């Protein structure tokens, strides 16, 4: 049994290092792609939030101006 495990290890790990390295490189590239997509979605969400905050701020400023005019 011990020799069989040793032979399997040799076949799977030592003789196929190029496959493992290739798999790892593909995994890294895939992870980077996912990170880029998530980052772009977050940027889009933040831009939308900033736009909404600006719109809200404009409404508040307008209301303050109207109240100031009404007092005079």
ZABA-231647 format. One record per residue: residue number from 1; x, y, z of N, C-alpha, C, O in turn; residue in three letters. Coordinates in Angstrom, 3 decimals. Example, Ala and Ser with C-alpha at 12.3 -4.5 7.8 and 13.67 -1.06 7.14 Angstrom:
2
{pos->1	neast->13.190	nnorth->-5.690	nup->7.800	caeast->12.300	canorth->-4.500	caup->7.800	ceast->13.200	cnorth->-3.300	cup->7.800	oeast->14.236	onorth->-3.319	oup->8.465	code->ALA}
{pos->2	neast->12.850	nnorth->-2.250	nup->7.080	caeast->13.670	canorth->-1.060	caup->7.140	ceast->12.900	cnorth->0.030	cup->7.870	oeast->13.409	onorth->1.138	oup->8.039	code->SER}
//
This chain:
72
{pos->1	neast->0.828	nnorth->-1.199	nup->0.000	caeast->0.000	canorth->0.000	caup->0.000	ceast->0.869	cnorth->1.258	cup->0.000	oeast->0.589	onorth->2.199	oup->-0.743	code->UNK}
{pos->2	neast->1.919	nnorth->1.287	nup->0.822	caeast->2.782	canorth->2.456	caup->0.912	ceast->3.450	cnorth->2.786	cup->-0.410	oeast->3.544	onorth->3.954	oup->-0.788	code->UNK}
{pos->3	neast->3.914	nnorth->1.765	nup->-1.114	caeast->4.571	canorth->1.977	caup->-2.408	ceast->3.566	cnorth->2.489	cup->-3.443	oeast->3.897	onorth->3.324	oup->-4.285	code->UNK}
{pos->4	neast->2.343	nnorth->1.981	nup->-3.369	caeast->1.310	canorth->2.414	caup->-4.316	ceast->1.015	cnorth->3.906	cup->-4.120	oeast->0.897	onorth->4.655	oup->-5.090	code->UNK}
{pos->5	neast->0.900	nnorth->4.323	nup->-2.866	caeast->0.659	canorth->5.739	caup->-2.570	ceast->1.829	cnorth->6.571	cup->-3.073	oeast->1.638	onorth->7.648	oup->-3.639	code->UNK}
{pos->6	neast->3.038	nnorth->6.069	nup->-2.864	caeast->4.222	canorth->6.777	caup->-3.327	ceast->4.202	cnorth->6.933	cup->-4.852	oeast->4.507	onorth->8.003	oup->-5.378	code->UNK}
{pos->7	neast->3.846	nnorth->5.872	nup->-5.541	caeast->3.778	canorth->5.915	caup->-7.005	ceast->2.690	cnorth->6.882	cup->-7.476	oeast->2.902	onorth->7.633	oup->-8.429	code->UNK}
{pos->8	neast->1.535	nnorth->6.870	nup->-6.821	caeast->0.465	canorth->7.802	caup->-7.179	ceast->0.902	cnorth->9.239	cup->-6.949	oeast->0.640	onorth->10.112	oup->-7.776	code->UNK}
{pos->9	neast->1.567	nnorth->9.485	nup->-5.830	caeast->2.066	canorth->10.827	caup->-5.537	ceast->3.039	cnorth->11.272	cup->-6.626	oeast->2.952	onorth->12.384	oup->-7.145	code->UNK}
{pos->10	neast->3.967	nnorth->10.373	nup->-6.957	caeast->4.951	canorth->10.694	caup->-7.997	ceast->4.246	cnorth->11.040	cup->-9.305	oeast->4.595	onorth->12.017	oup->-9.968	code->UNK}
{pos->11	neast->3.262	nnorth->10.238	nup->-9.668	caeast->2.548	canorth->10.480	caup->-10.924	ceast->1.748	cnorth->11.778	cup->-10.872	oeast->1.791	onorth->12.578	oup->-11.806	code->UNK}
{pos->12	neast->1.017	nnorth->11.983	nup->-9.772	caeast->0.121	canorth->13.139	caup->-9.699	ceast->0.856	cnorth->14.449	cup->-9.461	oeast->0.462	onorth->15.482	oup->-10.002	code->UNK}
{pos->13	neast->1.888	nnorth->14.426	nup->-8.682	caeast->2.543	canorth->15.682	caup->-8.308	ceast->3.833	cnorth->15.913	cup->-9.090	oeast->3.965	onorth->16.920	oup->-9.785	code->UNK}
{pos->14	neast->4.740	nnorth->15.028	nup->-8.985	caeast->6.056	canorth->15.270	caup->-9.581	ceast->6.034	cnorth->15.215	cup->-11.107	oeast->6.656	onorth->16.050	oup->-11.763	code->UNK}
{pos->15	neast->5.336	nnorth->14.257	nup->-11.666	caeast->5.339	canorth->14.121	caup->-13.132	ceast->4.385	cnorth->15.094	cup->-13.818	oeast->4.431	onorth->15.237	oup->-15.039	code->UNK}
{pos->16	neast->3.534	nnorth->15.755	nup->-13.068	caeast->2.531	canorth->16.631	caup->-13.691	ceast->2.608	cnorth->18.066	cup->-13.145	oeast->1.602	onorth->18.772	oup->-13.075	code->UNK}
{pos->17	neast->3.803	nnorth->18.472	nup->-12.767	caeast->3.973	canorth->19.823	caup->-12.213	ceast->3.514	cnorth->20.895	cup->-13.188	oeast->2.924	onorth->21.898	oup->-12.785	code->UNK}
{pos->18	neast->3.785	nnorth->20.683	nup->-14.473	caeast->3.380	canorth->21.689	caup->-15.466	ceast->1.863	cnorth->21.862	cup->-15.478	oeast->1.365	onorth->22.966	oup->-15.698	code->UNK}
{pos->19	neast->1.122	nnorth->20.764	nup->-15.242	caeast->-0.337	canorth->20.879	caup->-15.181	ceast->-0.774	cnorth->21.634	cup->-13.943	oeast->-1.694	onorth->22.450	oup->-13.997	code->UNK}
{pos->20	neast->-0.111	nnorth->21.362	nup->-12.818	caeast->-0.456	canorth->22.071	caup->-11.580	ceast->-0.153	cnorth->23.556	cup->-11.700	oeast->-0.944	onorth->24.399	oup->-11.278	code->UNK}
{pos->21	neast->0.995	nnorth->23.865	nup->-12.278	caeast->1.361	canorth->25.274	caup->-12.444	ceast->0.389	cnorth->25.956	cup->-13.404	oeast->-0.024	onorth->27.093	oup->-13.173	code->UNK}
{pos->22	neast->0.026	nnorth->25.261	nup->-14.477	caeast->-0.941	canorth->25.817	caup->-15.427	ceast->-2.285	cnorth->26.062	cup->-14.774	oeast->-2.920	onorth->27.092	oup->-15.001	code->UNK}
{pos->23	neast->-2.718	nnorth->25.104	nup->-13.956	caeast->-3.982	canorth->25.263	caup->-13.234	ceast->-3.913	cnorth->26.469	cup->-12.320	oeast->-4.850	onorth->27.267	oup->-12.260	code->UNK}
{pos->24	neast->-2.807	nnorth->26.603	nup->-11.609	caeast->-2.657	canorth->27.721	caup->-10.675	ceast->-2.668	cnorth->29.055	cup->-11.419	oeast->-3.288	onorth->30.014	oup->-10.960	code->UNK}
{pos->25	neast->-1.999	nnorth->29.122	nup->-12.541	caeast->-1.986	canorth->30.365	caup->-13.328	ceast->-3.390	cnorth->30.705	cup->-13.820	oeast->-3.801	onorth->31.864	oup->-13.765	code->UNK}
{pos->26	neast->-4.129	nnorth->29.702	nup->-14.302	caeast->-5.507	canorth->29.944	caup->-14.744	ceast->-6.372	cnorth->30.403	cup->-13.573	oeast->-7.216	onorth->31.286	oup->-13.727	code->UNK}
{pos->27	neast->-6.162	nnorth->29.803	nup->-12.408	caeast->-6.908	canorth->30.192	caup->-11.204	ceast->-6.602	cnorth->31.642	cup->-10.830	oeast->-7.511	onorth->32.408	oup->-10.512	code->UNK}
{pos->28	neast->-5.313	nnorth->32.020	nup->-10.867	caeast->-4.946	canorth->33.403	caup->-10.539	ceast->-5.587	cnorth->34.385	cup->-11.515	oeast->-6.112	onorth->35.420	oup->-11.105	code->UNK}
{pos->29	neast->-5.544	nnorth->34.060	nup->-12.803	caeast->-6.138	canorth->34.945	caup->-13.809	ceast->-7.650	cnorth->35.059	cup->-13.613	oeast->-8.211	onorth->36.150	oup->-13.709	code->UNK}
{pos->30	neast->-8.297	nnorth->33.943	nup->-13.341	caeast->-9.736	canorth->33.944	caup->-13.086	ceast->-10.058	cnorth->34.799	cup->-11.864	oeast->-11.005	onorth->35.585	oup->-11.885	code->UNK}
{pos->31	neast->-9.275	nnorth->34.647	nup->-10.808	caeast->-9.488	canorth->35.432	caup->-9.584	ceast->-9.329	cnorth->36.928	cup->-9.852	oeast->-10.090	onorth->37.744	oup->-9.332	code->UNK}
{pos->32	neast->-8.336	nnorth->37.279	nup->-10.665	caeast->-8.132	canorth->38.687	caup->-11.016	ceast->-9.316	cnorth->39.226	cup->-11.807	oeast->-9.750	onorth->40.358	oup->-11.595	code->UNK}
{pos->33	neast->-9.838	nnorth->38.402	nup->-12.724	caeast->-11.008	canorth->38.821	caup->-13.511	ceast->-12.202	cnorth->39.081	cup->-12.605	oeast->-12.900	onorth->40.083	oup->-12.765	code->UNK}
{pos->34	neast->-12.440	nnorth->38.187	nup->-11.656	caeast->-13.553	canorth->38.351	caup->-10.715	ceast->-13.343	cnorth->39.609	cup->-9.875	oeast->-14.280	onorth->40.376	oup->-9.653	code->UNK}
{pos->35	neast->-12.126	nnorth->39.816	nup->-9.415	caeast->-11.822	canorth->41.004	caup->-8.615	ceast->-12.087	cnorth->42.276	cup->-9.419	oeast->-12.630	onorth->43.245	oup->-8.889	code->UNK}
{pos->36	neast->-11.707	nnorth->42.274	nup->-10.691	caeast->-11.936	canorth->43.432	caup->-11.556	ceast->-13.425	cnorth->43.696	cup->-11.728	oeast->-13.871	onorth->44.841	oup->-11.654	code->UNK}
{pos->37	neast->-14.189	nnorth->42.637	nup->-11.958	caeast->-15.639	canorth->42.786	caup->-12.131	ceast->-16.270	cnorth->43.343	cup->-10.862	oeast->-17.081	onorth->44.266	oup->-10.928	code->UNK}
{pos->38	neast->-15.908	nnorth->42.795	nup->-9.714	caeast->-16.474	canorth->43.269	caup->-8.448	ceast->-16.073	cnorth->44.717	cup->-8.179	oeast->-16.876	onorth->45.506	oup->-7.683	code->UNK}
{pos->39	neast->-14.826	nnorth->45.063	nup->-8.509	caeast->-14.351	canorth->46.429	caup->-8.308	ceast->-15.134	cnorth->47.397	cup->-9.193	oeast->-15.541	onorth->48.469	oup->-8.744	code->UNK}
{pos->40	neast->-15.343	nnorth->47.012	nup->-10.449	caeast->-16.089	canorth->47.879	caup->-11.368	ceast->-17.533	cnorth->48.052	cup->-10.908	oeast->-18.090	onorth->49.144	oup->-11.015	code->UNK}
{pos->41	neast->-18.140	nnorth->46.984	nup->-10.397	caeast->-19.511	canorth->47.094	caup->-9.877	ceast->-19.552	cnorth->48.019	cup->-8.666	oeast->-20.484	onorth->48.808	oup->-8.516	code->UNK}
{pos->42	neast->-18.555	nnorth->47.923	nup->-7.812	caeast->-18.504	canorth->48.779	caup->-6.625	ceast->-18.324	cnorth->50.240	cup->-7.023	oeast->-18.952	onorth->51.123	oup->-6.440	code->UNK}
{pos->43	neast->-17.473	nnorth->50.500	nup->-8.010	caeast->-17.268	canorth->51.867	caup->-8.509	ceast->-18.582	cnorth->52.413	cup->-9.062	oeast->-18.939	onorth->53.557	oup->-8.782	code->UNK}
{pos->44	neast->-19.300	nnorth->51.614	nup->-9.838	caeast->-20.590	canorth->52.031	caup->-10.400	ceast->-21.578	cnorth->52.342	cup->-9.285	oeast->-22.295	onorth->53.342	oup->-9.342	code->UNK}
{pos->45	neast->-21.614	nnorth->51.478	nup->-8.268	caeast->-22.525	canorth->51.693	caup->-7.135	ceast->-22.172	cnorth->52.980	cup->-6.390	oeast->-23.059	onorth->53.743	oup->-6.008	code->UNK}
{pos->46	neast->-20.884	nnorth->53.218	nup->-6.186	caeast->-20.455	canorth->54.424	caup->-5.475	ceast->-20.757	cnorth->55.682	cup->-6.293	oeast->-21.156	onorth->56.701	oup->-5.730	code->UNK}
{pos->47	neast->-20.574	nnorth->55.621	nup->-7.590	caeast->-20.905	canorth->56.776	caup->-8.438	ceast->-22.389	cnorth->57.091	cup->-8.351	oeast->-22.777	onorth->58.258	oup->-8.289	code->UNK}
{pos->48	neast->-23.209	nnorth->56.068	nup->-8.347	caeast->-24.655	canorth->56.261	caup->-8.218	ceast->-24.991	cnorth->56.889	cup->-6.864	oeast->-25.827	onorth->57.789	oup->-6.779	code->UNK}
{pos->49	neast->-24.346	nnorth->56.417	nup->-5.830	caeast->-24.577	canorth->56.961	caup->-4.496	ceast->-24.159	cnorth->58.429	cup->-4.418	oeast->-24.859	onorth->59.245	oup->-3.819	code->UNK}
{pos->50	neast->-23.031	nnorth->58.760	nup->-5.016	caeast->-22.572	canorth->60.156	caup->-5.039	ceast->-23.572	cnorth->61.026	cup->-5.789	oeast->-23.889	onorth->62.131	oup->-5.349	code->UNK}
{pos->51	neast->-24.069	nnorth->60.533	nup->-6.917	caeast->-25.056	canorth->61.290	caup->-7.703	ceast->-26.322	cnorth->61.537	cup->-6.875	oeast->-26.867	onorth->62.640	oup->-6.891	code->UNK}
{pos->52	neast->-26.784	nnorth->60.523	nup->-6.161	caeast->-27.976	canorth->60.673	caup->-5.324	ceast->-27.731	cnorth->61.663	cup->-4.191	oeast->-28.612	onorth->62.452	oup->-3.851	code->UNK}
{pos->53	neast->-26.541	nnorth->61.622	nup->-3.611	caeast->-26.213	canorth->62.563	caup->-2.541	ceast->-26.194	cnorth->64.000	cup->-3.063	oeast->-26.668	onorth->64.915	oup->-2.390	code->UNK}
{pos->54	neast->-25.652	nnorth->64.193	nup->-4.251	caeast->-25.626	canorth->65.530	caup->-4.849	ceast->-27.039	cnorth->66.031	cup->-5.121	oeast->-27.352	onorth->67.197	oup->-4.879	code->UNK}
{pos->55	neast->-27.893	nnorth->65.136	nup->-5.629	caeast->-29.280	canorth->65.514	caup->-5.904	ceast->-29.996	cnorth->65.878	cup->-4.601	oeast->-30.744	onorth->66.854	oup->-4.550	code->UNK}
{pos->56	neast->-29.767	nnorth->65.103	nup->-3.569	caeast->-30.381	canorth->65.393	caup->-2.276	ceast->-29.884	cnorth->66.732	cup->-1.741	oeast->-30.666	onorth->67.538	oup->-1.235	code->UNK}
{pos->57	neast->-28.588	nnorth->66.959	nup->-1.856	caeast->-28.001	canorth->68.208	caup->-1.384	ceast->-28.592	cnorth->69.407	cup->-2.134	oeast->-28.862	onorth->70.446	oup->-1.532	code->UNK}
{pos->58	neast->-28.788	nnorth->69.260	nup->-3.429	caeast->-29.382	canorth->70.341	caup->-4.220	ceast->-30.813	cnorth->70.636	cup->-3.754	oeast->-31.217	onorth->71.796	oup->-3.677	code->UNK}
{pos->59	neast->-31.567	nnorth->69.592	nup->-3.449	caeast->-32.935	canorth->69.779	caup->-2.962	ceast->-32.936	cnorth->70.477	cup->-1.608	oeast->-33.762	onorth->71.356	oup->-1.366	code->UNK}
{pos->60	neast->-32.029	nnorth->70.097	nup->-0.733	caeast->-31.943	canorth->70.720	caup->0.585	ceast->-31.577	cnorth->72.195	cup->0.436	oeast->-32.178	onorth->73.053	oup->1.083	code->UNK}
{pos->61	neast->-30.598	nnorth->72.491	nup->-0.411	caeast->-30.206	canorth->73.891	caup->-0.631	ceast->-31.364	cnorth->74.704	cup->-1.197	oeast->-31.580	onorth->75.846	oup->-0.792	code->UNK}
{pos->62	neast->-32.106	nnorth->74.123	nup->-2.127	caeast->-33.254	canorth->74.806	caup->-2.712	ceast->-34.312	cnorth->75.088	cup->-1.641	oeast->-34.864	onorth->76.187	oup->-1.579	code->UNK}
{pos->63	neast->-34.584	nnorth->74.101	nup->-0.814	caeast->-35.563	canorth->74.292	caup->0.264	ceast->-35.119	cnorth->75.365	cup->1.237	oeast->-35.934	onorth->76.163	oup->1.701	code->UNK}
{pos->64	neast->-33.826	nnorth->75.391	nup->1.550	caeast->-33.313	canorth->76.424	caup->2.453	ceast->-33.465	cnorth->77.813	cup->1.827	oeast->-33.830	onorth->78.769	oup->2.511	code->UNK}
{pos->65	neast->-33.185	nnorth->77.919	nup->0.531	caeast->-33.343	canorth->79.198	caup->-0.159	ceast->-34.803	cnorth->79.637	cup->-0.160	oeast->-35.105	onorth->80.807	oup->0.075	code->UNK}
{pos->66	neast->-35.710	nnorth->78.691	nup->-0.424	caeast->-37.134	canorth->79.018	caup->-0.432	ceast->-37.603	cnorth->79.475	cup->0.945	oeast->-38.371	onorth->80.430	oup->1.053	code->UNK}
{pos->67	neast->-37.157	nnorth->78.814	nup->1.972	caeast->-37.543	canorth->79.202	caup->3.333	ceast->-36.987	cnorth->80.586	cup->3.674	oeast->-37.637	onorth->81.389	oup->4.344	code->UNK}
{pos->68	neast->-35.763	nnorth->80.842	nup->3.195	caeast->-35.167	canorth->82.153	caup->3.443	ceast->-35.964	cnorth->83.247	cup->2.726	oeast->-36.160	onorth->84.330	oup->3.277	code->UNK}
{pos->69	neast->-36.414	nnorth->82.975	nup->1.525	caeast->-37.219	canorth->83.939	caup->0.752	ceast->-38.567	cnorth->84.159	cup->1.435	oeast->-39.053	onorth->85.287	oup->1.508	code->UNK}
{pos->70	neast->-39.169	nnorth->83.078	nup->1.936	caeast->-40.483	canorth->83.188	caup->2.591	ceast->-40.411	cnorth->84.036	cup->3.852	oeast->-41.372	onorth->84.729	oup->4.184	code->UNK}
{pos->71	neast->-39.299	nnorth->83.992	nup->4.553	caeast->-39.152	canorth->84.779	caup->5.762	ceast->-39.046	cnorth->86.271	cup->5.459	oeast->-39.459	onorth->87.113	oup->6.257	code->UNK}
{pos->72	neast->-38.498	nnorth->86.576	nup->4.315	caeast->-38.325	canorth->87.997	caup->3.966	ceast->-39.599	cnorth->88.495	cup->3.399	oeast->-39.695	onorth->89.666	oup->3.031	code->UNK}
//
